[in-house]
Amino acid sequence: MKKKIIFLIPILVFIDAISKWLAIGVDKELIKNFFFLRYTENPGVIFGIFANNKLITILLPMILIVYLFYHIIKEKETLLITGFALMVSGLVGNLLDRFIYGFVIDFIYFKIYPKYAISWFNLADAFVVIGLGLALWSLANPEKHTRSQGLK
């Protein structure tokens, strides 16, 4: 089971890359004044903070990827491994953008608080958030699921 979960990482990175490539030049309003597919460039991290700070935007994700992958290898609980794998997928996807373009391509936009544009994201961001949610759920509720011994 662990190998299958690890195999998801390159698949999700590929899906993220294709979605960003398809988003280049896109500007579509899907739900009037609320939901848009619109290409934008983010030189920072979440909410655009640390824009153009290579130490934070490149080195920190690299450290997190190594840390999370180490725990994927060592961990036995399937839900936690899945959460970590989703986070690694998202971190790798956005890191590839930084190496290729010098910024991250965001294209999904919910007009929630437009003054600060805090609702721009991409699939890699969604993978990180979903993965974090799964990992936190797993850690907070160990009795809700059993540890899968012998994951290989």
C-alpha positions in Angstrom: 0.0 0.0 0.0 2.8 2.4 0.8 4.3 2.0 -2.6 1.0 2.8 -4.2 0.7 6.0 -2.2 4.3 7.0 -3.0 3.5 6.4 -6.7 0.8 9.0 -6.4 3.4 11.8 -5.9 4.7 12.0 -9.5 1.1 11.5 -10.9 -0.2 14.5 -8.9 2.8 16.6 -9.8 2.1 15.8 -13.4 -1.6 16.7 -13.1 -0.6 20.0 -11.4 1.9 20.8 -14.1 -0.6 20.1 -16.9 -3.3 22.2 -15.2 -0.9 25.1 -14.9 0.2 24.8 -18.5 -3.5 24.8 -19.6 -4.1 27.9 -17.4 -1.6 30.1 -19.2 -3.6 33.0 -20.7 -6.9 31.8 -19.3 -9.4 34.4 -18.0 -12.9 32.9 -17.5 -15.6 33.8 -15.0 -17.4 30.6 -14.1 -19.7 31.9 -11.4 -20.6 35.6 -11.7 -18.5 37.8 -9.4 -17.4 34.8 -7.4 -15.4 32.0 -9.1 -12.8 32.5 -11.8 -10.2 30.6 -13.7 -7.6 33.3 -14.3 -3.9 33.0 -14.9 -1.7 34.9 -12.4 1.9 34.8 -11.3 2.8 34.4 -7.6 6.4 35.2 -6.7 5.7 34.5 -3.0 4.2 31.8 -1.0 0.7 31.7 0.6 -1.1 35.0 0.2 1.9 36.3 -1.8 4.1 36.8 1.3 7.9 36.5 1.0 7.7 37.5 -2.7 11.0 36.9 -4.4 12.7 35.7 -1.2 14.6 32.6 -2.6 15.6 31.4 0.9 11.9 31.0 1.9 10.4 30.1 -1.5 13.0 27.5 -2.6 15.0 26.3 0.4 12.1 25.9 2.9 10.0 23.7 0.5 13.1 21.6 -0.2 13.7 21.0 3.5 10.0 20.2 4.0 10.0 17.7 1.1 13.0 15.8 2.6 11.4 15.9 6.1 8.0 14.7 4.8 9.5 12.0 2.6 11.5 10.7 5.5 8.3 10.3 7.5 6.5 8.7 4.6 9.2 6.0 4.6 9.2 5.6 8.4 5.4 5.9 9.1 3.0 3.0 9.1 -0.4 4.7 9.3 -1.9 4.9 5.9 -3.9 8.1 6.3 -0.9 9.9 7.7 1.3 8.6 4.8 -1.4 9.8 2.3 -1.5 13.2 3.9 2.3 13.5 3.7 2.4 12.3 0.1 -0.2 14.9 -0.9 1.9 17.6 0.8 5.0 16.5 -1.0 3.1 16.5 -4.3 2.0 20.1 -3.8 5.4 21.3 -2.6 7.2 19.6 -5.5 4.7 21.0 -8.0 5.1 24.6 -6.8 8.9 24.2 -6.5 9.1 23.1 -10.1 7.3 26.3 -11.1 9.8 28.3 -9.2 12.7 26.6 -11.0 11.1 26.8 -14.4 9.4 30.2 -14.3 10.8 32.0 -11.3 7.2 32.1 -9.8 4.2 29.9 -9.1 1.3 29.8 -11.5 -2.0 30.3 -9.7 -5.2 30.2 -11.6 -8.1 29.3 -9.4 -9.7 32.3 -7.8 -12.6 32.7 -5.4 -13.5 36.4 -5.0 -13.8 36.2 -1.2 -11.7 39.1 -0.1 -10.5 40.8 -3.3 -8.6 43.6 -1.6 -5.8 41.2 -0.6 -6.3 38.5 -3.2 -6.0 35.8 -0.6 -8.1 33.3 -2.5 -5.8 32.6 -5.5 -4.4 29.1 -5.7 -3.6 26.1 -7.8 -3.9 22.3 -7.6 -0.6 22.0 -5.8 -1.8 24.3 -3.1 -5.0 22.2 -2.8 -2.9 19.1 -2.4 -0.9 20.7 0.4 -4.0 21.8 2.2 -5.8 18.5 1.8 -2.7 16.6 2.8 -2.3 18.8 5.9 -5.9 18.2 6.8 -5.5 14.4 6.5 -2.3 14.4 8.5 -3.8 16.5 11.3 -6.9 14.3 11.3 -4.8 11.2 11.6 -2.6 12.6 14.4 -5.6 14.0 16.3 -7.8 10.9 16.0 -5.5 7.8 16.3 -8.4 5.7 17.7 -10.5 6.4 14.6 -8.4 4.2 12.4 -6.0 1.3 13.0 -2.4 1.4 12.2 -1.6 -0.7 9.1 1.3 -2.9 10.1 3.5 -4.2 7.4 3.0 -1.4 4.8 5.7 -1.9 2.2 
